[in-house]
Amino acid sequence: MQSENPLIADFVKLANAAAGTFAGMTREARESARERLRGAMGGMDFVSREEFDAVKEMAAKAREQAEQLAERVAKLEAGQDTKA
């Protein structure tokens, strides 16, 4: 059984309108926050994961080569000391 009280019907319409307005405000606030974040982060230089991994691998290879060269130099110097 439906109530035909105009006061209740007006209240229901008002509540529905308020819910719709609140949902719109929430969407607008979310989009505004996203735009601000994009603007703030847009000026920063970030690298992709692939670029980071590639540079990390290059650094590991360079470190390994440096260690090998240091060992080689140490052997060569040790050989010089025995000849002198």
MOPAC internal coordinates of N, CA, C and O (Angstrom, degrees):
PM7 1SCF
backbone

  N    0.0000 0     0.00 0     0.00 0    0    0    0
  C    1.4407 1     0.00 0     0.00 0    1    0    0
  C    1.5292 1   107.62 1     0.00 0    2    1    0
  O    1.2310 1   120.74 1   -54.54 1    3    2    1
  N    1.3149 1   116.20 1   125.46 1    3    2    1
  C    1.4405 1   122.56 1  -178.14 1    5    3    2
  C    1.5170 1   110.94 1   -90.87 1    6    5    3
  O    1.2310 1   121.58 1   -37.91 1    7    6    5
  N    1.3228 1   114.58 1   142.09 1    7    6    5
  C    1.4489 1   118.75 1   177.27 1    9    7    6
  C    1.5189 1   108.22 1   -83.65 1   10    9    7
  O    1.2310 1   120.82 1   -42.32 1   11   10    9
  N    1.2914 1   116.04 1   137.68 1   11   10    9
  C    1.4586 1   119.91 1   179.38 1   13   11   10
  C    1.5161 1   111.15 1  -107.77 1   14   13   11
  O    1.2310 1   121.47 1  -156.03 1   15   14   13
  N    1.3128 1   114.80 1    23.97 1   15   14   13
  C    1.4482 1   120.43 1   178.41 1   17   15   14
  C    1.5277 1   108.41 1   -76.38 1   18   17   15
  O    1.2310 1   119.59 1   -60.20 1   19   18   17
  N    1.3514 1   118.39 1   119.80 1   19   18   17
  C    1.4665 1   120.81 1  -177.42 1   21   19   18
  C    1.5362 1   112.32 1   -65.33 1   22   21   19
  O    1.2310 1   120.18 1   151.56 1   23   22   21
  N    1.2998 1   117.26 1   -28.44 1   23   22   21
  C    1.4546 1   120.24 1   179.11 1   25   23   22
  C    1.5325 1   110.33 1   -65.27 1   26   25   23
  O    1.2310 1   120.30 1   136.70 1   27   26   25
  N    1.3231 1   117.03 1   -43.30 1   27   26   25
  C    1.4678 1   121.07 1   179.12 1   29   27   26
  C    1.5275 1   110.04 1   -67.62 1   30   29   27
  O    1.2310 1   120.10 1   138.66 1   31   30   29
  N    1.3144 1   117.41 1   -41.34 1   31   30   29
  C    1.4682 1   121.40 1   179.00 1   33   31   30
  C    1.5269 1   110.31 1   -61.89 1   34   33   31
  O    1.2310 1   120.00 1   137.58 1   35   34   33
  N    1.3194 1   117.60 1   -42.42 1   35   34   33
  C    1.4677 1   120.86 1   177.63 1   37   35   34
  C    1.5275 1   111.48 1   -64.73 1   38   37   35
  O    1.2310 1   121.17 1   140.51 1   39   38   37
  N    1.3286 1   115.37 1   -39.49 1   39   38   37
  C    1.4604 1   119.27 1   178.79 1   41   39   38
  C    1.5292 1   111.10 1   -64.02 1   42   41   39
  O    1.2310 1   120.26 1   139.18 1   43   42   41
  N    1.3209 1   117.10 1   -40.82 1   43   42   41
  C    1.4625 1   121.75 1   178.66 1   45   43   42
  C    1.5253 1   110.19 1   -64.20 1   46   45   43
  O    1.2310 1   120.29 1   136.74 1   47   46   45
  N    1.3456 1   117.04 1   -43.26 1   47   46   45
  C    1.4658 1   120.25 1   177.90 1   49   47   46
  C    1.5278 1   110.68 1   -61.92 1   50   49   47
  O    1.2310 1   120.53 1   137.48 1   51   50   49
  N    1.3198 1   116.59 1   -42.52 1   51   50   49
  C    1.4548 1   121.71 1   179.12 1   53   51   50
  C    1.5239 1   111.16 1   -63.28 1   54   53   51
  O    1.2310 1   120.16 1   137.64 1   55   54   53
  N    1.3235 1   117.30 1   -42.36 1   55   54   53
  C    1.4641 1   121.48 1   179.46 1   57   55   54
  C    1.5296 1   110.33 1   -64.73 1   58   57   55
  O    1.2310 1   120.03 1   138.58 1   59   58   57
  N    1.3215 1   117.55 1   -41.42 1   59   58   57
  C    1.4701 1   120.83 1   178.28 1   61   59   58
  C    1.5273 1   111.00 1   -64.80 1   62   61   59
  O    1.2310 1   120.35 1   138.26 1   63   62   61
  N    1.3122 1   116.95 1   -41.74 1   63   62   61
  C    1.4618 1   120.72 1   179.09 1   65   63   62
  C    1.5293 1   110.39 1   -65.07 1   66   65   63
  O    1.2310 1   120.24 1   139.01 1   67   66   65
  N    1.3158 1   117.14 1   -40.99 1   67   66   65
  C    1.4641 1   121.30 1   179.15 1   69   67   66
  C    1.5226 1   110.47 1   -64.72 1   70   69   67
  O    1.2310 1   120.27 1   140.06 1   71   70   69
  N    1.3225 1   117.09 1   -39.94 1   71   70   69
  C    1.4730 1   120.28 1   179.01 1   73   71   70
  C    1.5233 1   110.40 1   -64.39 1   74   73   71
  O    1.2310 1   120.11 1   137.95 1   75   74   73
  N    1.3096 1   117.40 1   -42.05 1   75   74   73
  C    1.4611 1   120.94 1   178.06 1   77   75   74
  C    1.5187 1   111.91 1   -64.70 1   78   77   75
  O    1.2310 1   120.68 1   138.33 1   79   78   77
  N    1.3154 1   116.30 1   -41.67 1   79   78   77
  C    1.4634 1   120.74 1   178.55 1   81   79   78
  C    1.5252 1   110.76 1   -64.45 1   82   81   79
  O    1.2310 1   120.67 1   137.38 1   83   82   81
  N    1.3152 1   116.33 1   -42.62 1   83   82   81
  C    1.4608 1   120.73 1   179.23 1   85   83   82
  C    1.5267 1   110.94 1   -63.19 1   86   85   83
  O    1.2310 1   120.02 1   138.82 1   87   86   85
  N    1.3190 1   117.57 1   -41.18 1   87   86   85
  C    1.4720 1   121.44 1   178.45 1   89   87   86
  C    1.5320 1   109.78 1   -63.37 1   90   89   87
  O    1.2310 1   120.20 1   138.48 1   91   90   89
  N    1.3182 1   117.23 1   -41.52 1   91   90   89
  C    1.4590 1   120.97 1   178.05 1   93   91   90
  C    1.5147 1   112.10 1   -64.39 1   94   93   91
  O    1.2310 1   120.49 1   138.14 1   95   94   93
  N    1.3156 1   116.66 1   -41.86 1   95   94   93
  C    1.4575 1   120.92 1   178.55 1   97   95   94
  C    1.5259 1   110.82 1   -64.02 1   98   97   95
  O    1.2310 1   120.60 1   141.23 1   99   98   97
  N    1.3233 1   116.45 1   -38.77 1   99   98   97
  C    1.4629 1   120.92 1   178.90 1  101   99   98
  C    1.5211 1   110.36 1   -63.68 1  102  101   99
  O    1.2310 1   120.43 1   134.27 1  103  102  101
  N    1.3303 1   116.79 1   -45.73 1  103  102  101
  C    1.4679 1   120.90 1   178.48 1  105  103  102
  C    1.5286 1   110.86 1   -60.93 1  106  105  103
  O    1.2310 1   120.99 1   135.44 1  107  106  105
  N    1.3155 1   115.72 1   -44.56 1  107  106  105
  C    1.4666 1   120.95 1  -178.87 1  109  107  106
  C    1.5291 1   110.99 1   -63.89 1  110  109  107
  O    1.2310 1   119.83 1   137.97 1  111  110  109
  N    1.3162 1   117.93 1   -42.03 1  111  110  109
  C    1.4628 1   121.74 1   179.04 1  113  111  110
  C    1.5229 1   110.51 1   -64.98 1  114  113  111
  O    1.2310 1   120.25 1   139.10 1  115  114  113
  N    1.3204 1   117.13 1   -40.90 1  115  114  113
  C    1.4603 1   121.39 1   179.07 1  117  115  114
  C    1.5303 1   110.84 1   -62.87 1  118  117  115
  O    1.2310 1   120.76 1   133.62 1  119  118  117
  N    1.3262 1   116.16 1   -46.38 1  119  118  117
  C    1.4650 1   120.37 1   179.45 1  121  119  118
  C    1.5323 1   111.37 1   -64.43 1  122  121  119
  O    1.2310 1   120.46 1   140.78 1  123  122  121
  N    1.3162 1   116.73 1   -39.22 1  123  122  121
  C    1.4617 1   120.56 1   178.28 1  125  123  122
  C    1.5233 1   110.64 1   -63.37 1  126  125  123
  O    1.2310 1   120.35 1   137.47 1  127  126  125
  N    1.3200 1   116.94 1   -42.53 1  127  126  125
  C    1.4637 1   120.67 1   178.80 1  129  127  126
  C    1.5287 1   110.49 1   -64.32 1  130  129  127
  O    1.2310 1   120.21 1   139.31 1  131  130  129
  N    1.3147 1   117.20 1   -40.69 1  131  130  129
  C    1.4696 1   120.44 1   178.23 1  133  131  130
  C    1.5242 1   110.91 1   -62.65 1  134  133  131
  O    1.2310 1   120.31 1   136.80 1  135  134  133
  N    1.3153 1   117.01 1   -43.20 1  135  134  133
  C    1.4621 1   120.74 1  -179.98 1  137  135  134
  C    1.5274 1   111.35 1   -64.09 1  138  137  135
  O    1.2310 1   120.30 1   139.42 1  139  138  137
  N    1.3129 1   117.03 1   -40.58 1  139  138  137
  C    1.4645 1   120.51 1   177.95 1  141  139  138
  C    1.5201 1   110.89 1   -64.33 1  142  141  139
  O    1.2310 1   120.58 1   138.65 1  143  142  141
  N    1.3202 1   116.49 1   -41.35 1  143  142  141
  C    1.4576 1   120.69 1   179.39 1  145  143  142
  C    1.5210 1   110.61 1   -65.81 1  146  145  143
  O    1.2310 1   120.07 1   136.95 1  147  146  145
  N    1.3201 1   117.48 1   -43.05 1  147  146  145
  C    1.4651 1   121.01 1   176.80 1  149  147  146
  C    1.5249 1   110.75 1   -60.23 1  150  149  147
  O    1.2310 1   120.62 1   136.88 1  151  150  149
  N    1.3253 1   116.42 1   -43.12 1  151  150  149
  C    1.4589 1   120.73 1   179.29 1  153  151  150
  C    1.5189 1   112.02 1   -63.93 1  154  153  151
  O    1.2310 1   120.65 1   138.66 1  155  154  153
  N    1.3211 1   116.37 1   -41.34 1  155  154  153
  C    1.4593 1   120.38 1  -179.11 1  157  155  154
  C    1.5223 1   111.33 1   -69.56 1  158  157  155
  O    1.2310 1   120.11 1   141.28 1  159  158  157
  N    1.3105 1   117.39 1   -38.72 1  159  158  157
  C    1.4564 1   121.21 1  -177.41 1  161  159  158
  C    1.5275 1   112.30 1   -86.10 1  162  161  159
  O    1.2310 1   120.08 1   166.05 1  163  162  161
  N    1.3067 1   117.45 1   -13.95 1  163  162  161
  C    1.4580 1   120.61 1  -177.79 1  165  163  162
  C    1.5093 1   112.76 1   -64.84 1  166  165  163
  O    1.2310 1   119.79 1   149.64 1  167  166  165
  N    1.3072 1   118.01 1   -30.36 1  167  166  165
  C    1.4536 1   121.23 1  -179.15 1  169  167  166
  C    1.5144 1   113.52 1   -82.53 1  170  169  167
  O    1.2310 1   120.16 1   170.17 1  171  170  169
  N    1.3127 1   117.30 1    -9.83 1  171  170  169
  C    1.4563 1   120.50 1  -178.49 1  173  171  170
  C    1.5221 1   110.12 1   -88.05 1  174  173  171
  O    1.2310 1   121.35 1   -31.58 1  175  174  173
  N    1.3185 1   115.02 1   148.42 1  175  174  173
  C    1.4559 1   120.46 1   178.11 1  177  175  174
  C    1.5251 1   109.27 1   -96.15 1  178  177  175
  O    1.2310 1   120.81 1   -67.16 1  179  178  177
  N    1.3100 1   116.06 1   112.84 1  179  178  177
  C    1.4538 1   121.75 1   176.70 1  181  179  178
  C    1.5147 1   108.46 1  -114.70 1  182  181  179
  O    1.2310 1   120.85 1   -30.01 1  183  182  181
  N    1.3131 1   115.99 1   149.99 1  183  182  181
  C    1.4573 1   120.01 1   175.94 1  185  183  182
  C    1.5234 1   108.90 1  -108.28 1  186  185  183
  O    1.2310 1   121.51 1   -25.22 1  187  186  185
  N    1.3092 1   114.71 1   154.78 1  187  186  185
  C    1.4629 1   118.70 1   178.33 1  189  187  186
  C    1.5256 1   109.19 1   -78.16 1  190  189  187
  O    1.2310 1   120.63 1   -15.42 1  191  190  189
  N    1.2929 1   116.40 1   164.58 1  191  190  189
  C    1.4590 1   121.98 1   178.96 1  193  191  190
  C    1.5320 1   110.04 1   -61.91 1  194  193  191
  O    1.2310 1   120.43 1   141.91 1  195  194  193
  N    1.3298 1   116.78 1   -38.09 1  195  194  193
  C    1.4659 1   121.01 1  -179.47 1  197  195  194
  C    1.5307 1   110.64 1   -63.86 1  198  197  195
  O    1.2310 1   120.61 1   136.31 1  199  198  197
  N    1.3391 1   116.44 1   -43.69 1  199  198  197
  C    1.4562 1   120.23 1   178.66 1  201  199  198
  C    1.5299 1   111.02 1   -63.68 1  202  201  199
  O    1.2310 1   120.65 1   138.01 1  203  202  201
  N    1.3183 1   116.36 1   -41.99 1  203  202  201
  C    1.4604 1   121.31 1   179.77 1  205  203  202
  C    1.5222 1   110.47 1   -61.93 1  206  205  203
  O    1.2310 1   120.67 1   133.71 1  207  206  205
  N    1.3400 1   116.33 1   -46.29 1  207  206  205
  C    1.4612 1   120.24 1  -179.51 1  209  207  206
  C    1.5264 1   111.49 1   -63.91 1  210  209  207
  O    1.2310 1   120.30 1   142.23 1  211  210  209
  N    1.3448 1   117.02 1   -37.77 1  211  210  209
  C    1.4614 1   120.49 1   179.30 1  213  211  210
  C    1.5275 1   110.69 1   -64.68 1  214  213  211
  O    1.2310 1   120.06 1   135.43 1  215  214  213
  N    1.3084 1   117.50 1   -44.57 1  215  214  213
  C    1.4698 1   120.95 1   179.73 1  217  215  214
  C    1.5305 1   110.44 1   -67.62 1  218  217  215
  O    1.2310 1   120.38 1   143.13 1  219  218  217
  N    1.3111 1   116.87 1   -36.87 1  219  218  217
  C    1.4669 1   121.08 1   178.21 1  221  219  218
  C    1.5337 1   109.94 1   -62.79 1  222  221  219
  O    1.2310 1   120.59 1   137.74 1  223  222  221
  N    1.3270 1   116.48 1   -42.26 1  223  222  221
  C    1.4565 1   121.06 1   178.54 1  225  223  222
  C    1.5325 1   110.99 1   -65.63 1  226  225  223
  O    1.2310 1   120.52 1   138.64 1  227  226  225
  N    1.3297 1   116.61 1   -41.36 1  227  226  225
  C    1.4670 1   120.55 1   177.92 1  229  227  226
  C    1.5273 1   110.69 1   -62.28 1  230  229  227
  O    1.2310 1   120.21 1   139.40 1  231  230  229
  N    1.3189 1   117.20 1   -40.60 1  231  230  229
  C    1.4661 1   121.15 1   179.80 1  233  231  230
  C    1.5259 1   110.66 1   -65.58 1  234  233  231
  O    1.2310 1   120.37 1   140.66 1  235  234  233
  N    1.3296 1   116.90 1   -39.34 1  235  234  233
  C    1.4718 1   119.99 1   178.98 1  237  235  234
  C    1.5263 1   110.31 1   -64.51 1  238  237  235
  O    1.2310 1   120.19 1   137.88 1  239  238  237
  N    1.3316 1   117.24 1   -42.12 1  239  238  237
  C    1.4701 1   120.62 1   178.25 1  241  239  238
  C    1.5248 1   110.52 1   -64.32 1  242  241  239
  O    1.2310 1   120.05 1   137.37 1  243  242  241
  N    1.3255 1   117.51 1   -42.63 1  243  242  241
  C    1.4618 1   121.39 1   179.29 1  245  243  242
  C    1.5221 1   110.75 1   -62.97 1  246  245  243
  O    1.2310 1   120.30 1   139.74 1  247  246  245
  N    1.3215 1   117.03 1   -40.26 1  247  246  245
  C    1.4661 1   121.23 1   178.96 1  249  247  246
  C    1.5331 1   109.82 1   -64.21 1  250  249  247
  O    1.2310 1   120.42 1   137.11 1  251  250  249
  N    1.3230 1   116.80 1   -42.89 1  251  250  249
  C    1.4607 1   121.46 1   179.37 1  253  251  250
  C    1.5367 1   110.52 1   -63.28 1  254  253  251
  O    1.2310 1   120.26 1   136.44 1  255  254  253
  N    1.3265 1   117.10 1   -43.56 1  255  254  253
  C    1.4628 1   120.88 1   178.45 1  257  255  254
  C    1.5301 1   110.95 1   -64.57 1  258  257  255
  O    1.2310 1   120.11 1   141.18 1  259  258  257
  N    1.3079 1   117.40 1   -38.82 1  259  258  257
  C    1.4690 1   120.98 1   178.67 1  261  259  258
  C    1.5241 1   110.57 1   -63.75 1  262  261  259
  O    1.2310 1   120.40 1   139.92 1  263  262  261
  N    1.3327 1   116.84 1   -40.08 1  263  262  261
  C    1.4593 1   120.42 1   178.22 1  265  263  262
  C    1.5284 1   110.68 1   -65.37 1  266  265  263
  O    1.2310 1   120.52 1   138.13 1  267  266  265
  N    1.3480 1   116.61 1   -41.87 1  267  266  265
  C    1.4632 1   120.34 1   178.10 1  269  267  266
  C    1.5257 1   111.13 1   -63.31 1  270  269  267
  O    1.2310 1   120.61 1   137.70 1  271  270  269
  N    1.3154 1   116.45 1   -42.30 1  271  270  269
  C    1.4664 1   119.85 1   178.73 1  273  271  270
  C    1.5226 1   111.05 1   -65.58 1  274  273  271
  O    1.2310 1   120.11 1   141.43 1  275  274  273
  N    1.3283 1   117.40 1   -38.57 1  275  274  273
  C    1.4652 1   120.43 1   178.65 1  277  275  274
  C    1.5245 1   110.29 1   -63.60 1  278  277  275
  O    1.2310 1   120.08 1   139.46 1  279  278  277
  N    1.3284 1   117.44 1   -40.54 1  279  278  277
  C    1.4663 1   121.16 1   177.08 1  281  279  278
  C    1.5308 1   110.18 1   -64.08 1  282  281  279
  O    1.2310 1   120.71 1   137.23 1  283  282  281
  N    1.3092 1   116.25 1   -42.77 1  283  282  281
  C    1.4661 1   120.92 1  -179.77 1  285  283  282
  C    1.5367 1   110.84 1   -63.46 1  286  285  283
  O    1.2310 1   120.60 1   135.76 1  287  286  285
  N    1.3184 1   116.45 1   -44.24 1  287  286  285
  C    1.4626 1   120.60 1   178.20 1  289  287  286
  C    1.5248 1   109.99 1   -62.57 1  290  289  287
  O    1.2310 1   120.30 1   138.68 1  291  290  289
  N    1.3146 1   117.03 1   -41.32 1  291  290  289
  C    1.4651 1   120.35 1   179.62 1  293  291  290
  C    1.5266 1   110.13 1   -62.09 1  294  293  291
  O    1.2310 1   119.78 1   138.53 1  295  294  293
  N    1.3237 1   118.02 1   -41.47 1  295  294  293
  C    1.4679 1   121.50 1   178.76 1  297  295  294
  C    1.5266 1   110.26 1   -65.46 1  298  297  295
  O    1.2310 1   120.73 1   136.17 1  299  298  297
  N    1.3273 1   116.21 1   -43.83 1  299  298  297
  C    1.4573 1   119.78 1   179.50 1  301  299  298
  C    1.5276 1   111.54 1   -63.18 1  302  301  299
  O    1.2310 1   120.52 1   138.67 1  303  302  301
  N    1.3263 1   116.62 1   -41.33 1  303  302  301
  C    1.4550 1   120.23 1   178.19 1  305  303  302
  C    1.5126 1   110.84 1   -66.38 1  306  305  303
  O    1.2310 1   120.70 1   142.82 1  307  306  305
  N    1.3224 1   116.26 1   -37.18 1  307  306  305
  C    1.4665 1   119.66 1   178.21 1  309  307  306
  C    1.5284 1   109.18 1   -64.78 1  310  309  307
  O    1.2310 1   120.04 1   142.11 1  311  310  309
  N    1.3227 1   117.52 1   -37.89 1  311  310  309
  C    1.4614 1   121.31 1   177.40 1  313  311  310
  C    1.5139 1   111.73 1   -67.27 1  314  313  311
  O    1.2310 1   118.97 1   145.61 1  315  314  313
  N    1.2918 1   119.57 1   -34.39 1  315  314  313
  C    1.4600 1   124.02 1   178.11 1  317  315  314
  C    1.5191 1   110.34 1   -68.13 1  318  317  315
  O    1.2310 1   121.10 1   141.21 1  319  318  317
  N    1.3547 1   115.50 1   -38.79 1  319  318  317
  C    1.4600 1   119.56 1  -178.13 1  321  319  318
  C    1.5295 1   110.72 1   -66.40 1  322  321  319
  O    1.2310 1   119.90 1   144.13 1  323  322  321
  N    1.3380 1   117.79 1   -35.87 1  323  322  321
  C    1.4575 1   120.13 1  -178.45 1  325  323  322
  C    1.5171 1   111.08 1   -72.79 1  326  325  323
  O    1.2310 1   120.27 1   150.93 1  327  326  325
  N    1.3579 1   117.09 1   -29.07 1  327  326  325
  C    1.4576 1   120.82 1   179.51 1  329  327  326
  C    1.5289 1   111.23 1   -77.25 1  330  329  327
  O    1.2310 1   120.13 1   152.81 1  331  330  329
  N    1.3037 1   117.35 1   -27.19 1  331  330  329
  C    1.4662 1   120.43 1  -175.55 1  333  331  330
  C    1.4739 1   112.74 1   -81.62 1  334  333  331
  O    1.2310 1   120.10 1   180.00 1  335  334  333

